[in-house]
């Protein structure tokens, strides 16, 4: 260059600035490449997913199998399972019996009603087994006296001996003549101030027979009721116990309860309403819940579907994106269900809750990616870049999150909680399907959307630059809200720390347990009966060798402090029965063995004896020295005889009919007294057959029934029982074992969640500050969930595990998504309003809308599941919209805190 030209160069010309460096382009990772391939070949990718979904749907329809029994939840000891099966084959479970309670004002009618109800139920051999009405039957009539005390037996024998002369005289002349002579003798001794025992009852019962004859009915004089010769239970309430017999019916217990109700109505009608029959027991209480039917589920499902569409319609920008979410959900749900059925075979009560987890995981993933792609598109990048960018920067966090959810199942490997293992397998399958759909199916579907026009001169395009919900949530917040949010965040953290004390108190309960607050008549009656009979709530069952081995075992069991009582076949034998039989032997020869045979009296003599009877009764009633009771009875019989005359001479046929009704059952009393004097020794084999069948197996083994002292705390009772008898079985112990297995598995599972939750943010960010921002909302929400559950007094059923997984997993995933949201944008480009709050809100609302109808379920376990689900999602929203934004402000570096607060205000979180 010439010197003159160099003389006139400026400083800028002499020292030119270095050329501007071109910004380094982001190299697509594997997730972005997958999204790019799907975007460029949408029909191929969508067709492949549909091709997989069609056979999956067919397989799901064919292979769908659901087992709701409690027995499939855990793996039980095979020896104990065999013992329980043998016990179930031989005996009925006391706590699983239907109890029919018969009430009447007349004790005799109440007992007759119980006997009739037991007979009716015994006829239904395909529905009931081991029907038993305590205190009724031939055995009780013959041997009930042996269950009295020695003093009561001696007093009864004395009364029979004192009445012997009366019955000896009547047995010699069992006709109208003998009765007339009796009346004359009673009149004579009454004048001396004596009133013979039994005579009062004899006259009253004879009056009832005469009155029945006048009414055109026959009623034989009840000689057995005149002398107390055994146990007479004058109770207006009697019981009948029956065990439902399993058959081919889909719900044998409910069928048995319905049949018992039908029989109760029949018996009540037979007694013209003089008896009232109420049913209770565990089977009855379970049958009170209405059965599941499709009509009960259709309306809530329809309502939920409408709400889902409304939420998606208001929350997403275009109707096409609504269809994308629904189509993705349908395809992935079908594949998840089919693969899960192929892996685990069938669903149970716990694994059947997977749709709740699926709803939370898929909605958060799909809506987050779709809205982030829309943000990128609003920022002006190409449609392909707007799809690749979320996959580029959100793909790894999503993968780590979903792998972390699946990895928690490793803590269950080799455990006995089979149901939770199945759920872990389903979560792993679900996570894989959702991730593949997020990186392939979603980009393919987004590729089919019509391009948007962002012409600034186009008013419609201007209005389409953002979503109204983002604009509302992005409005600047005032200082009052910032102060309130800080206070609320601090309060939530403090409350979570206090709720940590309630975590050890949370434990599983069985949905088959009996509620203590039920107000229905069967529930109140069951609480009343179980307070006196603990075996209706729970009991342990042991099969033992008969004789001394069983007696030794009974003594050891009775010594346990956790045991209230022990029953076995010999417990029903009366104490001191040899001494009581010796006392009864004194009755030999006191009464004649048979009545003497007499010929019918001629008509005129029969009428004369009838007149003598009436005259004797008149003298008894008129005697001042006679007791009021005897006078009243004599007058009642005389009045009845006069009514029989009807102001004229009663025909001889009528008088002979009365004579027969008076004495036809006298021989029954003589036979009864003779049997009492000759009772054989009472052994276990001679017990009531109904009792014997309940406590002795067909092979001769004895069943020992052990009642807990505290039925509501069965675990210590089961442990103590197993120390003495390792082979102990029974529904209560099986349930205790099942709950113990569940509770034992939870510490390892919770520890696995804790490790995974700690590892996720550390793997992603390698930053303690960002890790705290992820973990603290999830930990706070989880602890608050346990605290609220404890304060509300809720029992956690096994299904509640899914709510815990949703609460922790959903909050963790949402926090990770929020932390990575603003990294997934082109450098230097920021959307007008962030869609991150909308993504979190829509995902949570979709879960609520899908499963909120569960709170309306008539089933207690399902209703509680819905309540816990609403609590969990509500706590997630608090953590995401209060704690998470405030933590970003608290954990920002000091020199950047003011800038972070300004960004927070712009984001309006």
Secondary structure as the mmCIF struct_conf table of DSSP 4:
data_model
#
loop_
_struct_conf.conf_type_id
_struct_conf.id
_struct_conf.beg_label_comp_id
_struct_conf.beg_label_asym_id
_struct_conf.beg_label_seq_id
_struct_conf.end_label_comp_id
_struct_conf.end_label_asym_id
_struct_conf.end_label_seq_id
HELX_RH_AL_P HELX_RH_AL_P1 UNK A 3 UNK A 7
TURN_TY1_P TURN_TY1_P1 UNK A 8 UNK A 8
HELX_RH_AL_P HELX_RH_AL_P2 UNK A 11 UNK A 14
BEND BEND1 UNK A 15 UNK A 15
HELX_LH_PP_P HELX_LH_PP_P1 UNK A 16 UNK A 28
HELX_RH_AL_P HELX_RH_AL_P3 UNK A 30 UNK A 40
TURN_TY1_P TURN_TY1_P2 UNK A 41 UNK A 41
HELX_RH_AL_P HELX_RH_AL_P4 UNK A 42 UNK A 63
STRN STRN1 UNK A 66 UNK A 66
HELX_RH_3T_P HELX_RH_3T_P1 UNK A 70 UNK A 72
BEND BEND2 UNK A 73 UNK A 74
HELX_LH_PP_P HELX_LH_PP_P2 UNK A 75 UNK A 77
HELX_RH_AL_P HELX_RH_AL_P5 UNK A 78 UNK A 90
HELX_RH_3T_P HELX_RH_3T_P2 UNK A 94 UNK A 96
STRN STRN2 UNK A 97 UNK A 103
BEND BEND3 UNK A 105 UNK A 106
HELX_RH_AL_P HELX_RH_AL_P6 UNK A 107 UNK A 123
TURN_TY1_P TURN_TY1_P3 UNK A 125 UNK A 127
STRN STRN3 UNK A 128 UNK A 132
TURN_TY1_P TURN_TY1_P4 UNK A 134 UNK A 135
BEND BEND4 UNK A 137 UNK A 137
HELX_RH_AL_P HELX_RH_AL_P7 UNK A 138 UNK A 143
HELX_RH_3T_P HELX_RH_3T_P3 UNK A 144 UNK A 147
BEND BEND5 UNK A 148 UNK A 148
HELX_RH_AL_P HELX_RH_AL_P8 UNK A 150 UNK A 162
TURN_TY1_P TURN_TY1_P5 UNK A 163 UNK A 163
HELX_RH_AL_P HELX_RH_AL_P9 UNK A 164 UNK A 172
BEND BEND6 UNK A 173 UNK A 173
BEND BEND7 UNK A 175 UNK A 175
HELX_RH_AL_P HELX_RH_AL_P10 UNK A 176 UNK A 191
TURN_TY1_P TURN_TY1_P6 UNK A 192 UNK A 193
TURN_TY1_P TURN_TY1_P7 UNK A 197 UNK A 198
HELX_RH_AL_P HELX_RH_AL_P11 UNK A 199 UNK A 214
TURN_TY1_P TURN_TY1_P8 UNK A 215 UNK A 216
HELX_RH_3T_P HELX_RH_3T_P4 UNK A 223 UNK A 226
BEND BEND8 UNK A 227 UNK A 227
BEND BEND9 UNK A 230 UNK A 230
BEND BEND10 UNK A 236 UNK A 236
STRN STRN4 UNK A 237 UNK A 244
HELX_LH_PP_P HELX_LH_PP_P3 UNK A 245 UNK A 246
BEND BEND11 UNK A 248 UNK A 249
TURN_TY1_P TURN_TY1_P9 UNK A 250 UNK A 251
HELX_RH_AL_P HELX_RH_AL_P12 UNK A 252 UNK A 270
TURN_TY1_P TURN_TY1_P10 UNK A 271 UNK A 273
BEND BEND12 UNK A 274 UNK A 275
STRN STRN5 UNK A 276 UNK A 280
BEND BEND13 UNK A 281 UNK A 281
HELX_RH_AL_P HELX_RH_AL_P13 UNK A 282 UNK A 288
BEND BEND14 UNK A 289 UNK A 289
HELX_LH_PP_P HELX_LH_PP_P4 UNK A 290 UNK A 292
HELX_RH_AL_P HELX_RH_AL_P14 UNK A 294 UNK A 315
BEND BEND15 UNK A 316 UNK A 318
HELX_RH_AL_P HELX_RH_AL_P15 UNK A 319 UNK A 344
BEND BEND16 UNK A 345 UNK A 346
STRN STRN6 UNK A 347 UNK A 347
TURN_TY1_P TURN_TY1_P11 UNK A 349 UNK A 350
HELX_RH_3T_P HELX_RH_3T_P5 UNK A 351 UNK A 353
HELX_RH_AL_P HELX_RH_AL_P16 UNK A 354 UNK A 378
TURN_TY1_P TURN_TY1_P12 UNK A 379 UNK A 380
HELX_RH_AL_P HELX_RH_AL_P17 UNK A 383 UNK A 407
HELX_RH_3T_P HELX_RH_3T_P6 UNK A 408 UNK A 412
TURN_TY1_P TURN_TY1_P13 UNK A 413 UNK A 414
BEND BEND17 UNK A 416 UNK A 416
HELX_RH_AL_P HELX_RH_AL_P18 UNK A 418 UNK A 436
HELX_RH_PI_P HELX_RH_PI_P1 UNK A 437 UNK A 441
HELX_RH_AL_P HELX_RH_AL_P19 UNK A 442 UNK A 447
TURN_TY1_P TURN_TY1_P14 UNK A 448 UNK A 448
BEND BEND18 UNK A 449 UNK A 449
HELX_LH_PP_P HELX_LH_PP_P5 UNK A 450 UNK A 452
TURN_TY1_P TURN_TY1_P15 UNK A 456 UNK A 457
HELX_RH_AL_P HELX_RH_AL_P20 UNK A 459 UNK A 463
TURN_TY1_P TURN_TY1_P16 UNK A 464 UNK A 464
BEND BEND19 UNK A 465 UNK A 466
HELX_RH_AL_P HELX_RH_AL_P21 UNK A 468 UNK A 473
TURN_TY1_P TURN_TY1_P17 UNK A 474 UNK A 474
BEND BEND20 UNK A 475 UNK A 475
HELX_LH_PP_P HELX_LH_PP_P6 UNK A 476 UNK A 477
HELX_RH_AL_P HELX_RH_AL_P22 UNK A 479 UNK A 499
HELX_RH_3T_P HELX_RH_3T_P7 UNK A 500 UNK A 505
STRN STRN7 UNK A 508 UNK A 508
TURN_TY1_P TURN_TY1_P18 UNK A 511 UNK A 512
BEND BEND21 UNK A 513 UNK A 513
HELX_LH_PP_P HELX_LH_PP_P7 UNK A 514 UNK A 515
BEND BEND22 UNK A 516 UNK A 517
BEND BEND23 UNK A 520 UNK A 520
HELX_RH_AL_P HELX_RH_AL_P23 UNK A 521 UNK A 532
HELX_RH_3T_P HELX_RH_3T_P8 UNK A 534 UNK A 536
TURN_TY1_P TURN_TY1_P19 UNK A 537 UNK A 537
STRN STRN8 UNK A 540 UNK A 544
TURN_TY1_P TURN_TY1_P20 UNK A 546 UNK A 547
HELX_RH_AL_P HELX_RH_AL_P24 UNK A 548 UNK A 558
TURN_TY1_P TURN_TY1_P21 UNK A 559 UNK A 559
TURN_TY1_P TURN_TY1_P22 UNK A 561 UNK A 562
STRN STRN9 UNK A 563 UNK A 567
HELX_RH_3T_P HELX_RH_3T_P9 UNK A 569 UNK A 572
BEND BEND24 UNK A 573 UNK A 573
HELX_LH_PP_P HELX_LH_PP_P8 UNK A 574 UNK A 574
TURN_TY1_P TURN_TY1_P23 UNK A 575 UNK A 576
HELX_RH_AL_P HELX_RH_AL_P25 UNK A 577 UNK A 584
HELX_RH_3T_P HELX_RH_3T_P10 UNK A 585 UNK A 587
TURN_TY1_P TURN_TY1_P24 UNK A 588 UNK A 590
BEND BEND25 UNK A 591 UNK A 591
BEND BEND26 UNK A 593 UNK A 594
HELX_LH_PP_P HELX_LH_PP_P9 UNK A 595 UNK A 597
HELX_LH_PP_P HELX_LH_PP_P10 UNK A 599 UNK A 602
HELX_RH_AL_P HELX_RH_AL_P26 UNK A 603 UNK A 622
TURN_TY1_P TURN_TY1_P25 UNK A 624 UNK A 625
BEND BEND27 UNK A 626 UNK A 626
HELX_RH_AL_P HELX_RH_AL_P27 UNK A 628 UNK A 645
TURN_TY1_P TURN_TY1_P26 UNK A 646 UNK A 647
BEND BEND28 UNK A 648 UNK A 648
HELX_LH_PP_P HELX_LH_PP_P11 UNK A 649 UNK A 651
HELX_RH_AL_P HELX_RH_AL_P28 UNK A 652 UNK A 663
TURN_TY1_P TURN_TY1_P27 UNK A 664 UNK A 665
HELX_RH_AL_P HELX_RH_AL_P29 UNK A 666 UNK A 677
TURN_TY1_P TURN_TY1_P28 UNK A 678 UNK A 678
HELX_LH_PP_P HELX_LH_PP_P12 UNK A 679 UNK A 682
HELX_RH_3T_P HELX_RH_3T_P11 UNK A 684 UNK A 686
BEND BEND29 UNK A 687 UNK A 687
HELX_RH_AL_P HELX_RH_AL_P30 UNK A 689 UNK A 695
STRN STRN10 UNK A 696 UNK A 696
TURN_TY1_P TURN_TY1_P29 UNK A 698 UNK A 699
BEND BEND30 UNK A 700 UNK A 700
HELX_LH_PP_P HELX_LH_PP_P13 UNK A 701 UNK A 701
STRN STRN11 UNK A 702 UNK A 708
BEND BEND31 UNK A 709 UNK A 709
TURN_TY1_P TURN_TY1_P30 UNK A 711 UNK A 712
HELX_RH_AL_P HELX_RH_AL_P31 UNK A 714 UNK A 724
TURN_TY1_P TURN_TY1_P31 UNK A 726 UNK A 727
STRN STRN12 UNK A 729 UNK A 729
HELX_RH_AL_P HELX_RH_AL_P32 UNK A 731 UNK A 765
HELX_RH_AL_P HELX_RH_AL_P33 UNK A 768 UNK A 791
TURN_TY1_P TURN_TY1_P32 UNK A 792 UNK A 793
STRN STRN13 UNK A 796 UNK A 796
TURN_TY1_P TURN_TY1_P33 UNK A 798 UNK A 799
HELX_RH_AL_P HELX_RH_AL_P34 UNK A 800 UNK A 821
TURN_TY1_P TURN_TY1_P34 UNK A 822 UNK A 823
BEND BEND32 UNK A 824 UNK A 825
TURN_TY1_P TURN_TY1_P35 UNK A 827 UNK A 828
BEND BEND33 UNK A 832 UNK A 833
HELX_RH_AL_P HELX_RH_AL_P35 UNK A 836 UNK A 851
HELX_RH_3T_P HELX_RH_3T_P12 UNK A 852 UNK A 856
BEND BEND34 UNK A 858 UNK A 859
HELX_RH_AL_P HELX_RH_AL_P36 UNK A 860 UNK A 878
HELX_RH_PI_P HELX_RH_PI_P2 UNK A 879 UNK A 883
HELX_RH_AL_P HELX_RH_AL_P37 UNK A 884 UNK A 891
BEND BEND35 UNK A 892 UNK A 892
HELX_RH_AL_P HELX_RH_AL_P38 UNK A 894 UNK A 907
TURN_TY1_P TURN_TY1_P36 UNK A 908 UNK A 908
#
